[in-house]
Amino acid sequence: PPYKLDYMGTSFGLTPDLYEFWRKSGFRPVYLRQVAHAATGEHSCILLRSLAPLEGEAHAQRIIDHFVGDFRARYLRLLQGPFREQPTRLALSIVDPPTETSTGTEAGAEGFVENQAPLTARTLLQFLSRDDIHRIEQYGKNLVEYGLVLDLVSTLATLFLSRRLPEVRLSPLQCAILVAVGCQQRTFDQLAKAFEAPASQLLALFNKAMHKLANHFRALLERQEEEEDEVTGGARRPLKSGEVMAGGQFVKDSLQSEQKAAARKVHQKLDSAREDLLSSLKGEFAVAPGEDELREALRGQEPRSGTLSVARKRIAGEAEGPSSGKGGGKKKHRR
């Protein structure tokens, strides 16, 4: 033709069937009216498609990519407000996240540059703390209940659906769960009615999705540690006595010397307690038989057993008690 076209556009009242028709034709959304039409109850939308000339590059491609990325980020935030009552299937189709079955050649996944770069370990910690990541890992291993990670679902859904986790791939149903629970703030009971599936099955799929995200976050943190080790010149060597740790804490003694010092304190306490016990029993139960007492007890015979009864020596000034009679006041001593 004598004229040059850079892109084509279409506008219509948003319905699931009509949107799928234009999306499969290569059109991508750049605008969606927040207020529904008074007569039809539909939200007006605009979709654009870049046209590639026979010679040269497509001049509108980068501009449309920027519009699409900006629209996706705003739409995810508005799913908690004006678009909360939209069907989850329609919202998922508009967001068009990468799934396990998607490829880089599909419409909506043409490899265009997003307005937000993929997450690294440093940028990840701006959204989630290490404690948050630990909770996600615990939930992915079925060690804690769903309520412990409920406050993180919105952040996780936004990060994944905005394509900031390109290495993570979820199934279409798992993506729909993130859209419904994380963005539209719906419960699993509501989602079970909409998808006509048991809530327990949806929870199991959600748990697997959290497990994949947790593994990816852990891989990012470990990758950062490896890069820091390479910068510092290899593996971290153990600290010696007198060195200072990274946090500024001074290492005074080695672990072995600390253990020996603690053992000495324990032995001193035990020895002191034993001496106190012996001293308290020394006056009342002490028996110190002499040679004459032993001869008198033996009476010139060899003892038949390993013990020998010797009369108890009364301390000077000790009054006689009921046990001072015959046979009383004797103690058995082992020979």
C-alpha positions as a printed Julia matrix, in Angstrom:
335×3 Matrix{Float64}:
   0.0     0.0     0.0
   1.12    3.6    -0.51
   0.88    4.26    3.25
   2.78    2.75    6.16
   1.13    1.1     9.18
   2.92    0.61   12.49
   0.12   -0.94   14.54
  -3.56   -1.86   14.58
  -6.06   -1.44   17.39
  -9.51   -2.53   18.43
 -11.99   -1.44   21.1
 -15.03   -3.29   22.46
 -17.01   -4.15   25.56
 -15.02   -6.74   27.49
 -16.44  -10.27   27.45
 -14.5   -13.53   27.84
 -15.28  -14.89   24.38
 -14.61  -11.65   22.54
 -11.39  -11.01   24.39
 -10.1   -14.53   23.63
 -10.83  -13.99   19.93
  -8.72  -10.83   19.72
  -5.99  -12.18   22.01
  -5.47  -15.24   19.79
  -5.17  -12.83   16.86
  -2.12  -11.22   18.46
  -3.76   -8.18   20.09
  -2.69   -7.2    23.62
  -4.55   -5.04   26.15
  -3.35   -1.52   26.95
  -6.47    0.02   28.54
  -9.54   -1.11   30.49
 -12.18    1.31   31.73
 -12.76    1.03   35.49
 -16.45    1.94   35.36
 -18.78   -0.49   33.58
 -21.18    0.73   30.89
 -24.56    1.61   32.36
 -26.51   -0.24   29.65
 -24.42   -3.37   29.01
 -22.5    -3.69   32.28
 -19.29   -4.26   30.31
 -15.93   -2.53   30.71
 -14.6    -0.88   27.56
 -11.11   -2.03   26.58
  -8.49   -1.21   23.95
  -6.14   -3.78   22.43
  -3.17   -3.09   20.14
  -1.02   -5.16   17.81
   2.31   -4.13   16.32
   2.78   -4.65   12.59
   6.13   -5.77   11.2
   7.06   -4.22    7.82
   8.57   -6.28    5.03
  11.78   -4.27    5.33
  13.23   -2.7     8.45
  12.11   -3.02   12.06
   8.72   -2.47   13.68
   8.79    1.07   15.06
   5.74    0.61   17.32
   6.89   -2.63   18.95
   8.77   -1.06   21.87
   6.06    1.51   22.5
   3.33   -1.14   22.63
   5.5    -3.34   24.87
   5.82   -0.47   27.31
   2.08    0.18   27.28
   1.31   -3.5    27.85
   3.75   -3.78   30.76
   2.4    -0.64   32.4
  -1.2    -1.81   31.93
  -0.47   -5.22   33.48
   1.08   -3.64   36.59
  -1.87   -1.27   37.07
  -4.45   -3.98   36.36
  -2.97   -6.27   39.05
  -3.37   -3.51   41.61
  -6.9    -2.68   40.47
  -7.99   -6.32   40.8
  -8.43   -5.62   44.5
 -10.84   -2.78   43.73
 -12.9    -2.02   40.59
 -12.18   -5.37   38.9
 -12.56   -7.57   41.95
 -15.88   -9.05   40.77
 -14.58   -9.99   37.33
 -14.54  -13.71   36.58
 -11.21  -15.22   37.55
 -10.85  -16.89   34.16
 -11.2   -13.52   32.41
  -8.75  -11.84   34.79
  -6.26  -14.65   34.23
  -6.57  -14.27   30.47
  -5.9   -10.53   30.7
  -2.87  -10.96   32.96
  -1.61  -13.79   30.72
   1.13  -15.1    33.05
   3.8   -17.57   31.9
   2.66  -21.15   32.52
   4.21  -24.6    32.25
   2.77  -25.02   28.75
   3.59  -21.54   27.4
   6.5   -20.85   25.08
   8.31  -17.72   23.98
   6.61  -17.72   20.58
   3.03  -17.46   21.8
   1.05  -14.27   21.6
   1.43  -12.41   24.84
   4.82  -14.05   25.48
   6.85  -12.69   22.57
   9.93  -11.96   24.64
   9.3    -8.24   25.02
  11.14   -6.29   27.69
   9.1    -5.72   30.83
   9.11   -2.4    32.64
  10.25   -4.28   35.75
  13.42   -6.36   35.78
  13.5    -9.93   37.13
  14.09  -10.27   40.85
  17.52  -10.78   42.33
  18.42  -11.6    45.92
  18.84   -7.92   46.78
  15.57   -6.81   45.22
  13.75   -9.83   46.66
  14.58   -8.75   50.21
  12.88   -5.42   49.49
   9.54   -7.27   49.29
  10.08  -10.27   51.57
  12.23  -10.73   54.65
  14.23  -13.87   55.34
  11.65  -14.8    57.98
   8.89  -14.52   55.35
  10.82  -16.81   53.0
  11.3   -19.28   55.86
   7.54  -19.31   56.51
   6.87  -20.0    52.83
   9.36  -22.87   52.93
   7.71  -24.31   56.03
   4.28  -24.13   54.4
   5.59  -25.73   51.22
   6.79  -28.66   53.37
   3.36  -28.95   55.08
   4.85  -28.0    58.46
   2.59  -24.99   59.11
  -1.0   -24.14   58.25
  -2.25  -21.92   55.45
  -3.07  -18.99   57.72
   0.62  -18.46   58.5
   1.35  -17.38   54.88
  -1.97  -15.73   54.09
  -0.48  -12.24   54.55
   2.2   -12.99   51.91
  -0.04  -14.31   49.14
  -0.82  -10.85   47.74
   2.88   -9.96   47.45
   3.76  -13.33   45.93
   0.94  -13.11   43.41
   1.98   -9.6    42.34
   5.63  -10.61   41.89
   4.8   -13.71   39.86
   1.98  -12.29   37.73
   4.0    -9.17   36.87
   6.62  -11.56   35.4
   9.37  -10.71   37.83
  10.03  -14.44   38.38
  10.72  -15.66   34.83
  12.33  -18.92   35.99
   9.18  -20.08   37.79
   6.49  -21.89   35.8
   3.1   -22.77   37.27
   0.11  -24.58   35.83
  -2.85  -22.53   34.54
  -4.96  -23.55   37.55
  -2.21  -22.54   39.98
  -1.99  -19.16   38.23
  -5.76  -18.79   38.54
  -5.53  -19.51   42.28
  -2.92  -16.76   42.67
  -5.14  -14.31   40.77
  -8.24  -15.15   42.82
  -6.69  -15.46   46.28
  -3.76  -13.07   45.97
  -5.28  -10.29   43.86
  -9.08  -10.56   44.12
  -8.98  -11.53   47.84
 -11.27  -14.51   47.43
 -11.47  -17.54   49.7
 -10.88  -21.12   48.65
 -14.55  -21.91   49.24
 -15.56  -19.21   46.75
 -12.94  -20.45   44.33
 -14.16  -24.03   44.69
 -17.68  -22.97   43.66
 -16.38  -20.97   40.68
 -14.15  -23.79   39.39
 -16.45  -26.62   40.53
 -13.54  -28.37   42.23
 -12.99  -29.49   45.83
 -11.35  -26.88   48.05
  -8.87  -29.49   49.32
  -7.64  -30.08   45.76
  -7.18  -26.35   45.19
  -5.28  -26.05   48.48
  -2.98  -28.88   47.4
  -2.2   -27.11   44.12
  -1.63  -23.87   45.99
   0.78  -25.64   48.34
   2.8   -26.95   45.38
   2.95  -23.43   43.93
   4.28  -22.07   47.22
   6.88  -24.84   47.27
   8.13  -23.83   43.81
   8.31  -20.16   44.79
  10.16  -20.99   48.01
  12.74  -23.07   46.12
  13.28  -20.21   43.68
  13.73  -17.67   46.48
  16.2   -19.96   48.25
  18.13  -20.42   45.0
  18.37  -16.62   44.59
  19.79  -16.21   48.1
  22.29  -19.05   47.64
  23.38  -17.61   44.3
  24.06  -14.28   45.96
  26.2   -15.95   48.63
  28.22  -17.76   45.96
  28.81  -14.5    44.11
  29.96  -12.81   47.31
  32.36  -15.71   47.99
  33.85  -15.33   44.52
  34.37  -11.61   45.1
  36.05  -12.19   48.47
  38.33  -14.85   46.98
  36.77  -18.22   47.67
  35.19  -20.0    50.57
  35.04  -18.28   53.9
  37.77  -19.49   56.28
  36.99  -20.06   59.96
  37.74  -17.23   62.35
  40.6   -17.55   64.82
  41.0   -16.16   68.3
  41.49  -12.41   68.19
  39.73  -11.84   64.86
  36.62   -9.77   64.35
  33.47  -11.16   62.72
  31.58   -9.4    59.92
  29.0    -8.07   62.38
  31.71   -6.58   64.61
  31.64   -9.19   67.4
  35.11   -9.95   68.82
  36.09  -13.62   68.98
  37.97  -13.95   72.28
  38.43  -17.68   72.75
  37.99  -20.77   70.69
  35.06  -23.09   71.26
  37.29  -25.73   72.89
  38.69  -23.32   75.47
  35.2   -22.09   76.3
  34.05  -25.66   76.88
  37.01  -26.39   79.19
  36.35  -23.25   81.22
  32.67  -24.17   81.6
  33.64  -27.72   82.67
  35.96  -26.37   85.36
  33.17  -24.25   86.8
  30.84  -27.25   86.94
  33.45  -29.43   88.68
  34.13  -26.71   91.24
  30.44  -26.5    92.08
  30.21  -30.3    92.45
  33.28  -30.48   94.68
  31.97  -27.69   96.89
  28.58  -29.41   97.21
  30.26  -32.73   98.11
  32.42  -31.11  100.8
  29.38  -29.4   102.31
  27.53  -32.71  102.44
  30.43  -34.57  104.11
  30.96  -31.83  106.65
  27.27  -31.87  107.6
  27.35  -35.64  108.2
  30.78  -35.8   109.87
  29.75  -35.15  113.48
  26.63  -37.29  113.66
  27.54  -40.33  111.55
  31.34  -40.4   111.88
  32.84  -43.68  113.11
  36.55  -44.0   113.69
  37.24  -47.45  115.27
  40.72  -48.12  116.53
  42.75  -51.32  116.61
  41.49  -52.29  120.06
  37.84  -51.96  119.02
  38.41  -54.14  115.96
  40.12  -56.88  118.04
  37.31  -56.8   120.56
  34.74  -57.16  117.79
  36.63  -60.03  116.13
  37.32  -61.9   119.42
  40.19  -63.73  117.81
  38.11  -65.15  114.95
  38.1   -64.52  111.22
  35.02  -62.63  109.98
  32.63  -64.76  107.96
  31.41  -61.88  105.8
  32.85  -58.69  104.36
  31.27  -56.53  107.08
  31.96  -56.1   110.78
  29.82  -54.48  113.47
  31.75  -52.09  115.73
  30.27  -50.18  118.63
  29.76  -46.53  117.8
  32.01  -44.1   119.59
  29.95  -41.58  121.48
  31.07  -37.99  121.23
  31.95  -36.33  124.5
  28.9   -34.7   126.04
  26.4   -36.67  123.93
  23.39  -37.82  125.94
  22.24  -41.4   125.88
  19.15  -42.02  123.84
  16.78  -44.89  123.23
  19.38  -46.5   121.02
  22.01  -46.77  123.77
  20.84  -50.18  124.95
  22.25  -53.55  124.07
  22.95  -53.97  120.47
  22.17  -50.31  119.84
  24.59  -47.77  118.57
  26.5   -50.2   116.37
  27.5   -49.54  112.77
  28.5   -51.99  110.1
  31.84  -51.36  108.43
  33.12  -53.09  105.33
  36.41  -54.78  105.87
